Amino acid sequence: MWLLLVEDETRLATSLKMGLEEEGYVVDIASDGMEGEAMAMGSAYDALIVDWRLPQQDGKTVVEHVRAAGQNVPILMLTALDDVEHRVAGLDAGADDYLPKPFKFEELLARLRALLRRPPLNTQQDVIQVGGLELHTKQRLATLQGDKLELRTKEYALLEDFARHPNEIISRTVMAERVWGDAFYVTDNVIDVTISGLRHKLAEAMESHPDGEPLRIETVRGVGYRLVTE
C-alpha cells in the first residue's frame, strides 16, 4: 500500500514514516499543503494522511481540493484541534476519518486499516440509479429527476451509501463507519443533522417534480434509517 503523509513536523513525520514502513507500507512525505496537494493530484496513492495545520495551505483546503478533483482516495486527517467544530469541519471537507493529536501509533494503524478495507474504487459503479435519483460517483454528482442536488460532502457520501443499499435499514453505527470512517468519535447528533439536511434537499427536489418516483429517507426507530423508493 502506497501512502502520502502530509505533515510539517519533521520529527513526527519521520517517526510515522519509519513506523508505517515497518508495517509494510510505502510512504511519501510532503511538508506543506501546496506540495501535498500536488503530490496527491499527481499520483495514485492508496490513502492520504493529512495534518490540519500546514504551511502554505492548510490540510482542510488540501482535502477539499482533492475531493473537488473527483478523487475518492481514503483520507485520514490529523490535528491538534480537538473540538467538535473542527472535527465536523474536517469531515465535511471530505476527510474519511479524524485523529486528534497526540495519538497512539497503534490507533493510527487501526484507523488506516479500517479505511483501506473499503472496496477498491474500480469495483464500484460509476453511475448508481435508484428511481429518479442518479449518482455519478467519480464526479460525486447527484441528480434527482434530472435536477442537480447541491450537497455537502458528507450528505453526498451518505446518499451514495443509501443508494447502494436501497430499502435496506442502515444503523447509525454502520453509517458512522462507512461514511465518516469511525463508529466511536462520530456522535448520533452529527449523523442526525446530516440526515436532516439531506432529507430537506431531497424533499425540495421532489416538490419540483410531484409526478416523479417517490424517494424519501425513513427513520426506523431504535434501529437506523433507510432510503425508501416505493
C-alpha positions as CSV (number, residue, x, y, z in Angstrom):
1,M,0.0,0.0,0.0
2,W,1.3,3.4,-1.0
3,L,0.6,6.3,1.4
4,L,1.1,10.0,1.3
5,L,1.8,11.7,4.6
6,V,1.3,15.5,4.6
7,E,2.9,16.6,7.9
8,D,5.2,19.6,8.6
9,E,6.5,18.5,12.0
10,T,9.7,16.8,10.9
11,R,10.2,14.6,13.9
12,L,6.6,13.3,13.8
13,A,6.7,12.8,10.0
14,T,10.0,10.8,10.3
15,S,8.7,8.7,13.1
16,L,5.4,7.9,11.4
17,K,7.2,7.1,8.1
18,M,9.5,4.7,9.9
19,G,6.7,3.0,11.8
20,L,4.5,2.7,8.8
21,E,7.3,1.3,6.6
22,E,8.0,-1.3,9.3
23,E,4.3,-2.3,8.9
24,G,4.9,-2.9,5.2
25,Y,3.6,0.4,3.8
26,V,5.4,2.6,1.2
27,V,5.3,6.2,2.5
28,D,6.0,9.5,0.7
29,I,6.2,12.7,2.8
30,A,5.1,16.3,1.9
31,S,6.0,19.0,4.3
32,D,3.4,21.7,3.3
33,G,-0.1,21.9,1.9
34,M,0.8,23.0,-1.6
35,E,3.3,20.2,-2.0
36,G,0.9,17.7,-0.5
37,E,-1.9,18.7,-2.9
38,A,0.4,18.5,-5.9
39,M,1.6,15.0,-4.9
40,A,-1.9,13.8,-4.1
41,M,-3.2,15.0,-7.5
42,G,-0.2,13.6,-9.4
43,S,-0.1,10.0,-8.0
44,A,-2.5,7.1,-7.3
45,Y,-2.0,6.8,-3.6
46,D,-3.9,4.2,-1.6
47,A,-4.6,6.6,1.2
48,L,-3.6,10.1,2.4
49,I,-2.7,11.1,6.0
50,V,-3.1,14.9,6.2
51,D,-2.4,17.2,9.1
52,W,-4.7,20.2,9.5
53,R,-2.2,22.9,10.4
54,L,0.3,23.1,7.5
55,P,2.4,25.9,5.9
56,Q,1.4,27.3,2.5
57,Q,-2.1,25.8,2.6
58,D,-4.0,24.1,5.5
59,G,-5.0,20.4,5.4
60,K,-8.7,21.1,5.2
61,T,-8.1,23.0,1.9
62,V,-5.9,20.2,0.6
63,V,-8.8,17.7,1.3
64,E,-11.4,20.0,-0.3
65,H,-9.3,20.4,-3.5
66,V,-8.6,16.6,-3.7
67,R,-12.3,15.9,-3.4
68,A,-13.2,18.7,-5.9
69,A,-10.9,17.0,-8.4
70,G,-13.1,13.8,-8.1
71,Q,-10.6,11.7,-6.2
72,N,-12.1,9.2,-3.8
73,V,-8.9,8.2,-2.1
74,P,-9.3,7.4,1.6
75,I,-8.2,10.4,3.8
76,L,-7.2,10.4,7.5
77,M,-6.9,13.9,8.9
78,L,-4.6,14.6,11.9
79,T,-5.0,17.7,14.1
80,A,-4.3,19.1,17.5
81,L,-7.6,21.0,17.2
82,D,-9.8,18.5,19.2
83,D,-13.0,20.5,19.4
84,V,-16.2,19.2,17.7
85,E,-16.4,22.2,15.4
86,H,-13.1,21.4,13.8
87,R,-13.7,17.7,13.7
88,V,-17.0,18.2,11.8
89,A,-15.4,20.8,9.5
90,G,-12.7,18.3,8.6
91,L,-15.1,15.5,7.9
92,D,-17.4,17.8,5.9
93,A,-14.4,18.9,3.8
94,G,-14.1,15.3,2.7
95,A,-11.9,13.5,5.2
96,D,-13.0,10.0,5.9
97,D,-11.7,9.9,9.4
98,Y,-10.2,12.2,12.0
99,L,-7.5,11.5,14.6
100,P,-6.7,14.1,17.3
101,K,-3.1,14.7,18.4
102,P,-1.4,13.4,20.4
103,F,-2.4,9.8,19.4
104,K,-1.1,6.3,19.8
105,F,0.6,4.8,16.8
106,E,-1.5,1.7,17.2
107,E,-4.7,3.7,16.9
108,L,-3.5,5.3,13.7
109,L,-2.7,1.9,12.3
110,A,-6.2,0.6,13.2
111,R,-7.9,3.6,11.6
112,L,-5.8,3.2,8.5
113,R,-6.7,-0.4,8.2
114,A,-10.4,0.4,8.5
115,L,-10.1,3.0,5.7
116,L,-8.2,0.6,3.5
117,R,-10.9,-2.1,3.9
118,R,-13.2,-0.1,1.7
119,P,-13.9,-1.8,-1.7
120,P,-11.4,-0.9,-4.4
121,L,-12.7,2.0,-6.5
122,N,-12.5,0.1,-9.7
123,T,-15.1,-2.4,-8.4
124,Q,-17.6,0.3,-7.7
125,Q,-20.3,1.5,-10.1
126,D,-19.6,4.8,-11.9
127,V,-23.3,5.6,-12.1
128,I,-25.9,4.5,-9.5
129,Q,-29.6,4.9,-10.3
130,V,-32.4,4.5,-7.9
131,G,-35.7,5.6,-9.3
132,G,-35.3,9.2,-10.4
133,L,-32.1,9.5,-8.4
134,E,-28.8,9.3,-10.3
135,L,-25.4,9.4,-8.7
136,H,-22.2,9.9,-10.8
137,T,-19.6,8.6,-8.3
138,K,-16.4,9.7,-9.9
139,Q,-17.7,13.3,-10.1
140,R,-19.6,13.0,-6.8
141,L,-22.6,14.4,-8.6
142,A,-26.2,13.7,-7.6
143,T,-29.3,14.5,-9.6
144,L,-33.0,13.9,-8.8
145,Q,-35.4,13.9,-11.7
146,G,-32.7,15.5,-13.7
147,D,-32.1,18.4,-11.3
148,K,-28.7,18.7,-9.6
149,L,-28.7,18.3,-5.8
150,E,-26.3,20.8,-4.1
151,L,-25.0,18.5,-1.4
152,R,-22.3,18.9,1.2
153,T,-19.5,16.3,1.2
154,K,-21.0,14.0,3.9
155,E,-24.5,14.5,2.6
156,Y,-23.4,13.1,-0.8
157,A,-21.4,10.2,0.8
158,L,-24.4,9.3,2.9
159,L,-26.8,9.5,-0.1
160,E,-24.4,7.3,-2.1
161,D,-24.4,4.7,0.7
162,F,-28.2,4.7,0.9
163,A,-28.3,4.4,-2.9
164,R,-26.0,1.4,-2.9
165,H,-28.4,-0.3,-0.4
166,P,-32.0,0.9,-1.3
167,N,-34.8,-0.1,1.1
168,E,-32.2,-1.6,3.5
169,I,-32.1,-0.4,7.1
170,I,-28.7,1.1,7.9
171,S,-27.8,1.6,11.6
172,R,-26.1,4.7,12.8
173,T,-23.0,2.6,13.7
174,V,-22.7,1.3,10.2
175,M,-23.2,4.8,8.8
176,A,-20.5,6.2,11.0
177,E,-18.1,3.5,9.9
178,R,-18.9,3.7,6.2
179,V,-19.4,7.4,5.7
180,W,-17.3,9.0,8.5
181,G,-14.8,6.2,8.9
182,D,-15.3,6.0,12.6
183,A,-18.1,4.5,14.8
184,F,-16.6,5.8,18.0
185,Y,-16.0,9.5,17.6
186,V,-19.0,10.4,15.4
187,T,-22.0,11.2,17.5
188,D,-25.6,10.4,16.8
189,N,-26.3,14.1,16.6
190,V,-23.8,14.6,13.8
191,I,-25.4,11.8,11.8
192,D,-28.9,13.1,12.6
193,V,-28.1,16.6,11.5
194,T,-26.6,15.3,8.2
195,I,-29.7,13.2,7.6
196,S,-31.9,16.2,8.3
197,G,-30.1,18.3,5.8
198,L,-30.2,15.6,3.2
199,R,-33.9,15.0,3.7
200,H,-34.7,18.7,3.3
201,K,-32.8,18.8,0.0
202,L,-34.5,15.6,-1.3
203,A,-37.9,17.0,-0.3
204,E,-37.3,20.3,-2.1
205,A,-36.3,18.5,-5.3
206,M,-39.3,16.2,-5.1
207,E,-41.7,19.2,-4.7
208,S,-40.4,20.4,-8.1
209,H,-41.4,17.1,-9.6
210,P,-44.6,15.9,-7.9
211,D,-45.2,13.3,-10.5
212,G,-41.7,11.7,-10.1
213,E,-41.0,8.4,-8.5
214,P,-41.3,8.8,-4.6
215,L,-38.0,8.9,-2.7
216,R,-37.5,9.5,1.0
217,I,-35.3,8.7,3.9
218,E,-37.3,6.9,6.6
219,T,-36.5,6.6,10.3
220,V,-36.7,3.1,11.7
221,R,-36.9,3.9,15.4
222,G,-34.2,2.3,17.6
223,V,-32.5,0.8,14.5
224,G,-31.5,3.4,11.9
225,Y,-32.5,4.8,8.6
226,R,-33.3,3.6,5.1
227,L,-33.9,5.0,1.6
228,V,-37.4,4.2,0.6
229,T,-38.2,4.1,-3.1
230,E,-41.8,3.0,-3.1
